[in-house]
């Protein structure tokens, strides 16, 4: 949104549940917030139809030239509503495939997965380009015939403002591990806790931080279970937090997720100069060069996860070495300026081209955004649609 404003475009951000702080932050950027109804995890078809109609009405009123929608519901409902409202140019950002693309599950999960595939396919036919944050997700969309290869534009995540994230000093001993994510099963939270038990059995002074808020996802971990981990002395749980001060307390960042788009929380940890232990799965493997800035372990493998943690406990000097490598890799891969330049260029919003030149439509006047779900900040809430 800031990059769009810097090019002189008028930007609206549509999202549900704005709070005063978010409104003020957007206003300071020169972005105009707009309220919409949208449930991130709800599956009531009557409410969803109502939400699409509401989005359509908003888009008709605003009459934007471009819509940029991200995450599953905003992409599906936002693109469909924009097509009905005859928004000339429509773009989607896929930040990850989420639990609905996980294999197995209940009959309900399989039905939801089939519906998501169908609705994605219908919506993405109406988008001009589809930004995707890791190659595995792109391959899956092509294999499932959800999107054609020639519409997919790869990007390295959402990016980090390197100037705003200096290399942080490491905390003193003992080694402190941190996981920051929404508290759902697919983030590998239970595996993290189980591995922490193994490590603490040998090194009781090692600290484990669990940074994230409770969630409404169908696979959410309940407060009672989390409280039991805290009561056992396995983890410290401050809830949903501002990541900066907690990364300053962190030696090694851990994300044993089952699948990601390209996790922003890990990118922030890398920019701050923290080694990373993650899983060898789509999205996560893009953040680790094994043995250079951390380790990749198999998903759901508690023993391998604990072994990777113990390496840093037994070799604390490697925390600083691999942390510096993380920063270097982040500078090479996740500079938000380079990522924004690529996306704005594809959308014709970078000042070097215009929708007029691309397809004969009028020059852009405003941009429409859709809510996103992220795992950063230890608990990711839904954010403004850009």
C-alpha positions, 0 to 999 in steps of 0.5 A: 500500500505504501508503494502504491501511494508512493507512485501517486495512486489512490488506495482504499483498504477494505477489511472487517473489524478495523480497530482505531490503531489500524485506521490511524496507521492507514490514515498516516499512509494516506490510505482510506479504510473501508469496512466490509463483512467477511468471516475468515473461517466461517462456512455459512453459505448464506453469510458468504453470499451476503458478503459477496453482495456487500463487496460488490456494492462497495466496489460499484460505489468506489469504482476502482481501476485495480483490485489486489486481493490476498488470502483465500476468501478475499481472493475468491469473493473479492475477485468474483465481486470485482468481476461482477462490478466490472473492475477493469483489472484484477490481481490475486496474491496467494500467501499459502494454501492453508489447512483446506489443502492438507490431505486427509481429514474428516468428510467435512474437511474433504468437502471444504477442500473440494469447494475451495478448489472449485471456487478458486478455479472460477475466481482465478479465471477472472484474474489477470495475474496470480502472485504466488509465494513459493514454487510448490504452491504454484506447481500444485495449482497447475497440477490441479488445474486451478490456475494456468502456468502463464498467469502465475507470477512468483514472488519471494513472500511479502518482503521485509523493510530491511531499513526498519529491521536492523540486525539485533544483538543476541540475548545472553545464555541460556539459549532461548527458542521461539515459535511465533504463529497462530495457535493451530495444529498445522503450525506444528505447535504440538511438535514444538512443545513435545520437542521442548519437553525432550530438550528441557529434560536434559537442559532445564534452563533452556527457555521456550517461547510460544508467541501467538493468540488463540484462533477460530480455525477448525484445527485451533488449539484451545486455551486449556491445552496451552495453559497446561503447557505453561503450568508444566513449565515447558513454554512461556506464553505471552499471547499475541505480541509485537514481534520486535521485543520478543525477537530481541529475547530469542536466540533461535527461531522455530517454525515446524509448520506442515505447510506455508506460503512464505512465512513472514514471521520467519523472514522477520527472524532472519532479518533480525539475525536469528538462526531458523529451524523449520520443516522441509515443506513448501514455503518453509524450505525457502527460508533455510539453507541447511547447515548455513542459517539453520536446519530443516527437519521432517514435518511432525518429527519430534525427535528430529526437531529436538535434535536440531534444537539440541545442536544449538544448545550444545554449540551456542557459538553457532547461534551468532554464525548462523544468525549472520547468515540468516541476515545475509540470506534475507537481504538477498531474498526478502527485500520488500522494495524489490518485491514491491517493484516486481508486483507493481510493475506487473500491475502497471502501477510502477510509473513505467506502464499503465493499464491504458497501455496494457489493455486500453482502459483508463489510467488507474485512479484507485486500488482495491485491497482484500484482507489477509491472514498472516502468521507474523506477530505471533498470532496473525490476525486478519489484516487490511485488504490491499 
